């Protein structure tokens, strides 16, 4: 993976209870993304793995997006 790219794989799954199709994603942690996440884990503390960091980053980004686009 090039240092300036993010590889994301997508796969469809079926919710066993509802039958609803949901999308699952896999993010390849490599290159500059890995380096940045390593810095966050080192400086912030409280993170045990990349999954925890990515979760917080996604929710922070969603919240920022929503605030920016409120009418």
C-alpha positions in Angstrom: 0.0 0.0 0.0 1.4 3.4 -0.9 2.0 5.8 2.0 -0.7 8.2 0.8 -3.6 5.7 0.3 -6.0 3.8 2.5 -7.2 0.3 1.4 -10.7 -0.5 2.5 -12.4 -3.8 1.7 -16.2 -4.1 1.7 -18.3 -7.2 2.3 -22.1 -7.8 2.7 -23.5 -9.7 5.6 -27.0 -10.7 6.6 -28.3 -9.9 10.1 -29.5 -13.2 11.4 -32.4 -11.7 13.4 -33.8 -9.3 10.8 -32.5 -10.6 7.5 -31.3 -7.1 6.7 -28.2 -6.8 4.5 -25.4 -4.9 6.2 -22.1 -3.7 5.0 -18.9 -4.7 6.8 -15.6 -3.1 6.1 -12.0 -4.0 6.7 -9.4 -1.1 6.8 -5.8 -2.0 6.1 -3.6 -0.3 8.7 -0.4 0.4 6.8 2.0 3.2 5.8 1.2 6.8 6.9 -2.1 5.7 8.4 -0.3 3.2 10.7 2.3 5.8 11.6 -0.4 8.3 12.6 -2.4 5.8 14.6 0.8 4.7 16.4 1.4 8.3 17.4 -2.2 8.7 18.6 -1.9 5.5 20.7 1.4 6.6 22.1 0.4 10.2 23.0 -3.2 9.7 24.0 -3.0 6.5 26.1 -6.0 4.4 26.9 -6.0 2.7 23.5 -5.1 -1.0 23.3 -5.4 -1.4 19.5 -6.1 0.2 16.2 -9.8 -0.7 16.3 -10.4 1.5 19.4 -8.6 4.4 17.8 -10.4 4.1 14.5 -13.8 3.9 16.3 -13.1 7.2 18.1 -11.9 8.9 15.0 -14.9 7.8 13.0 -17.4 9.0 15.6 -15.4 12.3 16.1 -15.5 12.8 12.3 -19.3 12.1 12.1 -20.0 14.5 15.0 -17.9 17.2 13.3 -19.7 16.6 10.0 -23.1 16.8 11.6 -22.2 20.0 13.4 -20.9 21.6 10.2 -24.0 20.7 8.2 -26.7 21.6 10.8 -29.2 24.1 9.4 
